[in-house]
């Protein structure tokens, strides 16, 4: 319990990276593998900025990295991220909710929370939630 | 010369001044006034009710979030609280430019709270409620949905915007 009588939440391991200057964190438990991007053009490999709909702004990748996400299904999901920074443990108590106004839009893309770290807002992304939403839209 | 039963001139003047003061006090008590914050958005003047603006933040970093509509430029960190930011220009038909030098007006109305991007603060004034005129019938577009009235300021007619209406518009 903390001094407000609230139950302390457990910690979470986050894989931190940034794409186009925006910082993200994903639960490391969702990651099945990480590897350097070798120019693979496979259809089941997605660019992060396209998946998250960055819009018209050009996004360049300094050190593209392929992350394989556990989906729980037969087919894995592979996405190209950029500038992988760290895998670090954070207290769940430090995670903030999206402001009510933004939450519906954020949740539609699997963005479920914000972690302020050293003056930077790290957007927490649940790829499994994102994929579920994506499949719902496709179907 | 004045006769003995006549009041001295100074007393007459004082009586009149006090009578006027009492009248003014009565008028002041009866006339309901509201505080309004006059600001520039885009290139035009607008106003909010002062009661809906908690504070004005100097230009601060807005963290962009993918998948948000144009009128929601992102997030700001206000002393540890994460708040949304609304770009009013989208609703007012004002030209969009760089928002690096914008101020953020922190708006609070009931359960609704959000930062609102503005160019600059012009003034904060108390005005009699009776001076707020109904919105112009010629207003169109989304601005019509936000304007609650019109006020005169410095010889210009300024639209008074309702944060409650803005909240409803965005929450739809």
Interface residues (C-beta under 8 A of the other chain):
Chain A: X22 X49 X52 X53 X54 X55 X96 X97 X98 X99 X100 X101 X102 X105 X106 X108 X109 X111 X114 X116 X119 X120 X121 X123
Chain B: X63 X64 X65 X66 X67 X68 X69 X72 X75 X77 X80 X82 X83 X84 X86 X111 X112 X113 X114 X170 X171
